[in-house]
């Protein structure tokens, strides 16, 4: 990658971003104005390989290399909205991927820590955040099922891979009153859960729409690629 900074909300793709926000997100029930605004500003084309740039705002997932995908815009918006972010929060993202989801969260929260197990993807994501001036979005290499204890507890946790169950370390790193969004189910199909940690430590689980994510690999997730 060339050593250059990138413009947030670049004019060249502004129309595509606005159409995405109105046609794919707001029209399908995304109501949080901060989420709609964030996704209207982040240049999604910067987070996919060049050959997929023209499809960046299509209503579907896109390949990003290393057998991983960038989730469709609607799913990113749904997960972001479920976190109920207002601005001052510290957020943990599990599965940085291309870095797009963390960039969106970076416009919604004060601090974002994104954990990624694939070094190549993490390096590329860090470079994208740097070029967009998202200095409060940071990457960490490791097993996402273990979270990232150095900055715990977190006000919100967003898991972008499908888990067989909620990893215990993530529950432990969610502050009382915090919210976690996580796909839970089989390796191939999941349901999107919103998990609240009560002040007494008990979990309140809301089960939402069906989804399909890559498997969450690690000690407290799926064991094999």
PyMOL commands that set and color helices and strands:
alter all, ss='L'
color gray80, all
select helices_A, chain A and resi 11-28+33-41+44-47+50-55+73-82+100-106+119-131+144-146+149-151+168-173
alter helices_A, ss='H'
color red, helices_A
select strands_A, chain A and resi 62-65+68-70+90-94+111-116+137-141+154-163+174-185+190-197+203-211
alter strands_A, ss='S'
color yellow, strands_A
deselect
rebuild
show_as cartoon
